[in-house]
Every structure is written in C-alpha cells, then in structure tokens.
Amino acid sequence: MTAAAPTTTGQDAPAADEFAELAKLVRQWTLRPTGHAWDLVLTTYGAAGERAVRWMERFQVGGCGPVIAHGDSLLWLVPPGTLAQWMHPRGLCYGRAFRIPVPPPAKRQGPGPHWRVPQSADRLIVPELLAHALDRFELAPPMPVMVRA
C-alpha cells in the first residue's frame, strides 16, 4: 500500500496562482558572478539614489553606465578591479566571490530586480564619478543582498 501525498487545506495554504507568479518572477532573472565583467557598488535607492542616477546621466561621458534597481537598493556596475581601490563609506563594493541578480535586458520595472539604467556594451560606471555622486547626494550603503558563490 502506498502512502497518500499530504494535502494542505485552509486559509494558510498558498494559492496556486501565487506560486505561478513567484515562478514567473524567478525565471526572469539569473544570478551572475561579480569580478569578471564588472564589480559592483551597492547603495540605497530612494529619492537620493534617483538624483544620483540623473546626475550620472548628465556628467558621465555617454550617459550613466548600467544600474540595477532591486528593492531599496541600487547596484551600480563598475569596471572589474574597482574593489581593489574602492575606499568609500557610502557604497559597498563587491568583486569576485559574489553573485547578484541580473534581470533580462528588457526588464525595466519591478517587482524584483530590474534595469534602472540598461546595460550597454560600450560603458560601465566610472568609479570616481560615482564616488562624487554618493557624496553629493548622501547615499548610504544598504544591507547587503548578495549571495556568496
């Protein structure tokens, strides 16, 4: 005799459509390692983060490099090796050994990670300009959202 599969009933059981929506969100992004194509600087988002993005669009040659918005955080993609010289208290820099949620190219709004400034093949964030923007708009490092590789 085989045992019957357990069933869940009642109000605490998640609806099937909730699982379908979660599965859809998870399929929309992948975890990618830092330190190869880019390092990243993690800051808070909010109004100050939005002002910093607009400032970077104006002052970085060619416009702001790629930025991922993820909840209350901004993930600024900077050149690989930035971690070795990053000494700024307003942003946490990550190099090798971390993975970050990278959304598909067309994902431009939440929920979940999405491109605040889409990735392009010709540029990353200039770390020195980013450091200036962090000071100018008083951004702060949030709680890390990284997953160890």
Buried (B, 14 or more C-beta within 10 A) or exposed (E): EEEEEEEEEEEEEEEEEEEEEEEEEEEBBEEEBBBEEBBBBBBBBBEBBBBBBEBBBEEBEEEBBBBBBBEEBBBBBBBBEBBEEBEBEBBBBBBEEBBBBBBEEEBEEEEBBBBBBBBEEEBBBBBEBBBBBBEEBEBBBBEEBBEEE
